[in-house]
Amino acid sequence: MPNLSKTGQLKELEGRHSLLLRLVELSVTLNSTLDLDELLQLITATATELLECEASSILLYDEKNPRLFFAAATGSDPAKLAEIPVPIDSSLAGTIFRTNKPLILNNAEQDPRHYAPVSDHIKFKTNTLLGVPMPIKDRTMGVLEAVNKRDGAFTDSDVATLSVIAAHAAIAINNARLLRTTQQALEKVKVTNQIKSNFLSLASHELRTPLGIIIGYATFLQEGAKGESSDHANQVLGAASQMRSLLDQMNNLTLLQADEMEMRPIRISIQDVLNFAVDEIKYFAARRDLSLVLDFQETPIFVKVDAEKTALAFVNLLNNAIRFSPEGSEIVIGAAEQGKQVVAWIQDHGIGIPSDKLQKIFEEFYQIEPPNTRHYGGLGIGLTIAKGLIEAQDGKLWAESDGAGQGATFKVSLSAAQG
């Protein structure tokens, strides 16, 4: 006759081995699933299977309203369960949550801590119950319960099994929650950005017509005006031109954000591009008594870019330098060939840039100055547009500065055009 003792031990070992394999499989699956609803169903189904019970449930802690709520349960409607608030101070799940210790009740309905409204609400009779806390780092996020053992009573071995499931489940649920929160935050940012882009596009479009009328009348008045009237007309025309420039910037920003900026690259010297930009802003530089110094060779250095949009990028960089430079100082515009790259730069002797702001200044609408104490004006999108125009052509734009009061240099790197 076979040795019954050895046969029993063998079956026990096989059972443990099978259990460990299922726990490993569960761990792998939990770590590869980030859908919260799918996770909750998987956890309750696995707990029910491995503990050989009628049902299992997950109760999570609600931080906004200090209580537990059913997040999932085997064979029950999650929405219906979620309607039941489970008090922390007068329920079995609350006791497990507060003490952070497992609890076995093999005669649950006789225990004064049994929260009858749950059973009544879902028409389910609880005879035996095992509950364990769900730990995450240094806190407890909820409780995992197994209900009505099919054969006999819950044991310490069941406690160990359910505790392992609960530990893995807590990590997986926390990760899924973080992902969901991040996705919701990104969606809000996306909606906000879309509203902002729509506003910019609408504003730049709707303001062009009245602005065109203002410029037309100001030009007409300027032609026939003399003396003080001529000065007034010039001021109106100058202000209207500045506003048109701002509208152009707003329009360019919306095109870049929508990835609708069309590029028409041609082979052109970087010197010509820089000269176009300098011609565009030399009037504004002269008004502030700024000297524009050209620091590049006469021999053409060729790049393949959209000439108009690359010149616009440098106009924005020069406008930035003019805005932040002290009157009477100089701005250096340079270019040189460096291997297969062409590097151009705009160097000023202005207010400088703190080291921790060298990247942030390219963010749209960012201003180094607080908005309520600004001295230099501007929308804060010129550098954003310049960076977008350069990067849309596989170039790079960055800023260098030794700090506040030390001036700044903006450098652009573009691929050299092959002959």
C-alpha positions as CSV (number, residue, x, y, z in Angstrom):
1,M,0.0,0.0,0.0
2,P,1.2,3.5,-0.7
3,N,2.4,5.7,2.1
4,L,-0.6,8.0,2.7
5,S,1.5,10.5,4.7
6,K,4.0,11.0,1.8
7,T,1.1,11.2,-0.7
8,G,-0.6,13.9,1.3
9,Q,2.7,15.9,1.6
10,L,3.2,15.5,-2.2
11,K,-0.2,16.9,-2.9
12,E,0.4,19.7,-0.5
13,L,3.7,20.6,-2.3
14,E,2.0,20.4,-5.7
15,G,-0.8,22.7,-4.4
16,R,1.8,25.2,-3.1
17,H,3.7,25.1,-6.3
18,S,0.6,25.7,-8.3
19,L,-0.4,28.6,-6.0
20,L,3.0,30.2,-6.4
21,L,2.8,29.9,-10.2
22,R,-0.6,31.7,-10.2
23,L,0.7,34.4,-7.9
24,V,3.7,35.0,-10.2
25,E,1.3,35.1,-13.2
26,L,-0.9,37.5,-11.4
27,S,2.1,39.8,-10.6
28,V,3.3,39.8,-14.2
29,T,-0.3,40.6,-15.4
30,L,-0.8,43.3,-12.9
31,N,2.5,45.0,-13.8
32,S,1.6,45.0,-17.5
33,T,-2.0,46.4,-17.1
34,L,-2.6,50.1,-16.6
35,D,-6.4,50.1,-17.2
36,L,-7.9,50.7,-13.7
37,D,-11.2,49.0,-14.3
38,E,-9.6,45.9,-15.9
39,L,-7.2,45.7,-12.9
40,L,-9.9,45.7,-10.3
41,Q,-11.8,43.0,-12.1
42,L,-8.7,40.9,-12.5
43,I,-7.8,41.2,-8.8
44,T,-11.2,40.2,-7.5
45,A,-11.5,37.3,-9.9
46,T,-8.0,35.9,-9.0
47,A,-8.6,36.3,-5.3
48,T,-11.9,34.4,-5.6
49,E,-10.3,31.6,-7.5
50,L,-7.2,31.2,-5.4
51,L,-9.0,31.3,-2.0
52,E,-11.8,29.1,-3.3
53,C,-14.6,31.4,-2.1
54,E,-17.8,32.8,-3.4
55,A,-16.8,36.4,-3.9
56,S,-14.1,39.0,-3.2
57,S,-14.2,42.8,-3.1
58,I,-11.9,45.8,-3.1
59,L,-12.6,48.7,-0.9
60,L,-10.5,51.9,-1.4
61,Y,-10.1,54.9,0.9
62,D,-11.7,58.1,-0.2
63,E,-9.3,60.9,0.9
64,K,-11.8,63.7,0.2
65,N,-14.5,62.1,2.3
66,P,-12.8,60.0,5.0
67,R,-14.5,56.6,4.3
68,L,-14.1,53.4,2.3
69,F,-16.0,52.7,-0.9
70,F,-16.4,49.6,-3.0
71,A,-14.3,49.9,-6.1
72,A,-15.0,46.3,-7.4
73,A,-16.6,43.0,-6.3
74,T,-17.0,39.6,-7.9
75,G,-20.4,39.3,-9.7
76,S,-21.7,42.6,-8.5
77,D,-22.5,45.9,-10.3
78,P,-19.7,48.3,-9.4
79,A,-21.9,51.3,-9.8
80,K,-24.5,49.9,-7.4
81,L,-21.7,49.0,-4.9
82,A,-20.2,52.4,-5.2
83,E,-23.4,53.9,-3.8
84,I,-22.7,52.3,-0.4
85,P,-20.3,54.4,1.8
86,V,-18.6,52.1,4.3
87,P,-17.7,53.9,7.6
88,I,-14.2,53.4,8.9
89,D,-15.2,53.4,12.6
90,S,-18.0,50.9,12.6
91,S,-17.4,48.2,9.9
92,L,-15.2,45.2,9.5
93,A,-13.4,46.7,6.5
94,G,-12.9,49.9,8.6
95,T,-11.4,47.9,11.4
96,I,-8.9,46.2,9.0
97,F,-8.1,49.6,7.5
98,R,-7.6,51.3,10.9
99,T,-5.5,48.6,12.5
100,N,-3.7,47.7,9.3
101,K,-4.0,44.0,10.3
102,P,-5.7,41.0,8.6
103,L,-9.0,39.8,10.1
104,I,-10.7,36.3,9.8
105,L,-14.4,35.9,10.8
106,N,-15.9,32.5,10.3
107,N,-19.2,33.7,11.7
108,A,-19.4,37.2,10.2
109,E,-23.0,38.0,10.6
110,Q,-22.8,37.5,14.4
111,D,-20.0,40.1,14.7
112,P,-21.2,43.5,15.8
113,R,-18.8,45.1,13.3
114,H,-20.5,43.5,10.4
115,Y,-21.9,46.3,8.2
116,A,-25.4,44.9,7.3
117,P,-26.4,47.7,4.7
118,V,-23.9,46.2,2.2
119,S,-25.5,42.7,2.3
120,D,-29.0,44.1,2.3
121,H,-28.2,46.4,-0.7
122,I,-26.8,43.7,-3.0
123,K,-28.9,40.9,-1.5
124,F,-25.8,38.8,-0.5
125,K,-25.4,36.9,2.7
126,T,-22.0,36.9,4.3
127,N,-21.2,33.8,6.3
128,T,-17.4,33.8,6.5
129,L,-15.0,36.7,5.7
130,L,-11.3,37.3,5.4
131,G,-10.0,40.8,5.0
132,V,-6.4,42.1,4.6
133,P,-5.0,45.7,4.3
134,M,-3.7,46.9,0.9
135,P,-0.3,48.6,1.7
136,I,1.3,51.2,-0.5
137,K,4.6,52.6,0.8
138,D,3.9,54.0,4.3
139,R,0.1,54.0,4.1
140,T,-2.9,51.8,3.5
141,M,-4.9,52.5,0.4
142,G,-7.8,50.1,1.1
143,V,-8.9,46.6,2.0
144,L,-9.1,43.4,0.0
145,E,-11.9,41.0,1.2
146,A,-12.7,37.3,0.4
147,V,-16.2,36.2,1.3
148,N,-17.8,32.7,2.0
149,K,-15.1,30.0,1.8
150,R,-16.6,27.1,-0.2
151,D,-15.1,24.3,1.9
152,G,-14.5,24.9,5.6
153,A,-13.2,28.1,7.2
154,F,-10.5,30.6,6.2
155,T,-7.1,29.8,7.5
156,D,-3.7,31.5,8.1
157,S,-2.6,30.1,4.8
158,D,-5.4,32.0,3.1
159,V,-4.3,35.1,5.0
160,A,-0.8,34.8,3.5
161,T,-2.2,34.3,0.0
162,L,-4.6,37.2,0.1
163,S,-1.9,39.4,1.6
164,V,0.4,38.7,-1.3
165,I,-2.4,39.5,-3.8
166,A,-3.2,42.7,-1.8
167,A,0.4,43.9,-1.8
168,H,0.7,43.5,-5.6
169,A,-2.7,44.9,-6.2
170,A,-2.0,48.1,-4.2
171,I,1.0,48.9,-6.3
172,A,-0.8,48.2,-9.6
173,I,-3.8,50.2,-8.6
174,N,-1.6,53.1,-7.5
175,N,0.2,53.1,-10.8
176,A,-3.1,53.0,-12.8
177,R,-4.5,55.9,-10.7
178,L,-1.3,57.9,-11.4
179,L,-1.6,57.2,-15.1
180,R,-5.3,58.2,-15.1
181,T,-4.6,61.4,-13.2
182,T,-1.8,62.2,-15.7
183,Q,-4.0,61.5,-18.7
184,Q,-6.8,63.7,-17.2
185,A,-4.3,66.5,-16.6
186,L,-2.9,66.3,-20.1
187,E,-6.4,66.4,-21.5
188,K,-7.1,69.6,-19.6
189,V,-3.9,71.1,-20.9
190,K,-4.8,70.0,-24.4
191,V,-8.2,71.7,-24.1
192,T,-6.8,74.8,-22.6
193,N,-4.1,75.1,-25.3
194,Q,-6.8,74.6,-28.0
195,I,-8.9,77.4,-26.5
196,K,-5.8,79.6,-26.4
197,S,-4.9,78.8,-30.0
198,N,-8.4,79.4,-31.2
199,F,-8.4,82.8,-29.4
200,L,-5.1,83.8,-30.9
201,S,-6.2,82.8,-34.4
202,L,-9.6,84.6,-34.0
203,A,-8.1,87.7,-32.5
204,S,-5.4,88.1,-35.1
205,H,-8.0,87.6,-37.9
206,E,-10.7,89.8,-36.5
207,L,-8.4,92.7,-35.6
208,R,-6.8,92.9,-39.1
209,T,-9.8,94.7,-40.7
210,P,-10.1,97.6,-38.3
211,L,-6.4,97.9,-38.1
212,G,-6.2,98.1,-41.9
213,I,-8.7,100.9,-41.8
214,I,-6.7,102.8,-39.1
215,I,-3.5,102.4,-41.1
216,G,-5.2,103.6,-44.3
217,Y,-6.7,106.7,-42.7
218,A,-3.4,107.5,-40.8
219,T,-1.5,107.2,-44.1
220,F,-4.0,109.5,-45.8
221,L,-3.8,112.1,-43.0
222,Q,0.0,111.9,-43.0
223,E,0.2,112.8,-46.7
224,G,-1.8,116.0,-46.3
225,A,-0.9,117.0,-42.7
226,K,1.7,119.5,-41.6
227,G,3.3,120.4,-38.3
228,E,1.7,119.0,-35.2
229,S,-1.0,117.2,-37.2
230,S,1.7,115.4,-39.1
231,D,3.4,114.3,-35.9
232,H,0.1,112.9,-34.6
233,A,-0.5,111.0,-37.8
234,N,3.0,109.6,-37.6
235,Q,2.4,108.4,-34.0
236,V,-0.9,106.7,-35.0
237,L,0.8,105.1,-38.0
238,G,3.7,103.9,-35.8
239,A,1.4,102.4,-33.2
240,A,-0.8,100.7,-35.8
241,S,2.3,99.2,-37.5
242,Q,3.5,97.9,-34.1
243,M,0.1,96.3,-33.5
244,R,0.1,94.7,-37.0
245,S,3.5,93.2,-36.1
246,L,2.0,91.7,-32.9
247,L,-0.9,90.3,-34.9
248,D,1.6,88.7,-37.4
249,Q,3.4,87.1,-34.4
250,M,0.1,85.7,-33.0
251,N,-0.7,84.3,-36.4
252,N,2.7,82.7,-36.8
253,L,2.4,81.2,-33.3
254,T,-0.9,79.5,-34.1
255,L,0.5,78.2,-37.4
256,L,3.5,76.7,-35.6
257,Q,1.3,75.1,-32.9
258,A,-0.9,73.6,-35.6
259,D,2.1,72.4,-37.5
260,E,0.7,74.2,-40.6
261,M,3.7,76.5,-41.3
262,E,4.7,75.9,-44.9
263,M,8.4,76.0,-45.6
264,R,9.9,76.8,-49.0
265,P,13.7,76.2,-48.7
266,I,16.1,77.8,-51.2
267,R,19.9,78.0,-51.3
268,I,20.9,81.4,-49.9
269,S,23.8,82.9,-48.0
270,I,23.3,83.4,-44.3
271,Q,24.7,86.9,-44.8
272,D,21.8,87.8,-47.0
273,V,19.3,86.4,-44.5
274,L,20.9,88.5,-41.7
275,N,20.9,91.6,-43.8
276,F,17.2,91.2,-44.5
277,A,16.6,91.0,-40.8
278,V,18.8,94.0,-40.0
279,D,17.0,96.1,-42.7
280,E,13.7,95.2,-41.0
281,I,14.7,96.5,-37.5
282,K,17.3,99.2,-38.1
283,Y,14.8,101.9,-37.7
284,F,13.8,100.7,-34.2
285,A,17.4,100.3,-33.3
286,A,18.2,103.9,-34.3
287,R,15.3,105.2,-32.2
288,R,17.1,103.8,-29.2
289,D,20.6,104.9,-30.4
290,L,21.8,101.3,-30.7
291,S,24.6,100.4,-33.0
292,L,24.2,97.3,-35.2
293,V,27.6,95.7,-35.8
294,L,28.0,93.1,-38.6
295,D,30.6,90.5,-37.8
296,F,30.8,88.1,-40.7
297,Q,32.9,87.5,-43.8
298,E,32.0,88.8,-47.2
299,T,32.5,85.3,-48.8
300,P,29.0,83.8,-48.9
301,I,28.2,81.0,-46.5
302,F,25.3,79.1,-47.9
303,V,22.4,77.4,-46.1
304,K,19.2,75.9,-47.5
305,V,16.3,77.5,-45.7
306,D,13.1,79.3,-46.1
307,A,14.6,82.8,-46.5
308,E,11.5,84.8,-45.4
309,K,10.8,82.7,-42.3
310,T,14.4,82.4,-41.3
311,A,14.8,86.2,-41.6
312,L,11.7,86.5,-39.4
313,A,13.3,84.4,-36.7
314,F,16.3,86.7,-36.7
315,V,14.0,89.8,-36.7
316,N,12.5,88.4,-33.5
317,L,15.9,87.8,-32.0
318,L,17.0,91.3,-32.9
319,N,13.8,92.8,-31.5
320,N,14.4,91.0,-28.3
321,A,18.0,92.3,-28.2
322,I,16.8,95.9,-28.9
323,R,14.1,95.7,-26.2
324,F,16.5,94.6,-23.4
325,S,19.6,96.6,-24.4
326,P,20.5,100.0,-22.8
327,E,20.4,103.0,-25.1
328,G,23.7,103.8,-26.8
329,S,25.0,100.2,-26.6
330,E,25.8,97.9,-29.5
331,I,24.3,94.7,-30.9
332,V,26.6,92.3,-32.8
333,I,25.2,90.2,-35.6
334,G,27.7,87.5,-36.6
335,A,27.9,84.2,-38.6
336,A,30.6,81.6,-39.3
337,E,30.9,78.2,-40.8
338,Q,31.8,75.4,-38.3
339,G,32.3,72.2,-40.1
340,K,29.0,71.1,-41.7
341,Q,27.1,73.6,-39.6
342,V,26.6,77.4,-40.0
343,V,26.3,79.2,-36.7
344,A,24.8,82.7,-36.6
345,W,24.5,84.8,-33.4
346,I,22.9,88.0,-32.0
347,Q,24.9,89.4,-29.0
348,D,23.7,92.2,-26.8
349,H,24.9,94.0,-23.7
350,G,21.6,94.1,-22.0
351,I,20.0,92.9,-18.8
352,G,21.3,89.3,-19.2
353,I,19.5,86.0,-18.4
354,P,19.8,84.0,-15.1
355,S,21.2,80.5,-15.7
356,D,17.9,78.9,-14.6
357,K,15.9,80.9,-17.2
358,L,18.0,80.0,-20.3
359,Q,15.5,77.4,-21.4
360,K,12.3,79.0,-20.0
361,I,12.6,82.2,-22.0
362,F,11.6,80.1,-25.1
363,E,8.3,79.1,-23.6
364,E,5.3,80.9,-25.0
365,F,4.2,84.0,-23.1
366,Y,7.0,83.6,-20.6
367,Q,8.4,86.9,-19.3
368,I,11.5,87.2,-17.0
369,E,9.8,90.2,-15.4
370,P,6.8,89.9,-13.2
371,P,3.7,91.0,-15.2
372,N,2.8,93.8,-12.8
373,T,6.2,95.4,-12.8
374,R,7.2,95.1,-16.4
375,H,9.4,97.8,-18.1
376,Y,10.2,96.2,-21.5
377,G,6.9,95.3,-23.1
378,G,6.2,92.5,-25.6
379,L,3.8,89.5,-25.7
380,G,6.5,87.0,-24.8
381,I,6.1,84.9,-28.0
382,G,8.9,86.3,-30.2
383,L,11.5,83.9,-28.9
384,T,9.0,81.0,-29.1
385,I,8.3,81.8,-32.7
386,A,12.0,82.1,-33.5
387,K,12.7,78.8,-32.0
388,G,9.8,77.1,-33.8
389,L,10.8,78.5,-37.2
390,I,14.4,77.4,-36.7
391,E,13.6,73.9,-35.4
392,A,11.0,73.4,-38.2
393,Q,14.0,73.5,-40.5
394,D,16.0,71.0,-38.4
395,G,18.1,73.8,-36.9
396,K,18.8,74.7,-33.3
397,L,18.4,77.9,-31.3
398,W,19.7,78.5,-27.8
399,A,20.7,81.3,-25.4
400,E,23.9,81.9,-23.6
401,S,24.5,84.4,-20.8
402,D,26.8,84.9,-17.8
403,G,23.9,86.1,-15.7
404,A,22.0,89.2,-14.8
405,G,23.5,92.4,-16.2
406,Q,26.0,90.5,-18.3
407,G,24.1,90.6,-21.7
408,A,23.1,87.6,-23.7
409,T,24.0,85.8,-27.0
410,F,21.4,83.9,-29.0
411,K,22.9,81.4,-31.3
412,V,21.3,79.6,-34.3
413,S,22.8,76.5,-35.9
414,L,21.8,75.5,-39.4
415,S,23.1,72.8,-41.8
416,A,25.5,74.2,-44.4
417,A,24.2,73.9,-48.0
418,Q,26.2,71.7,-50.2
419,G,27.6,73.3,-53.4
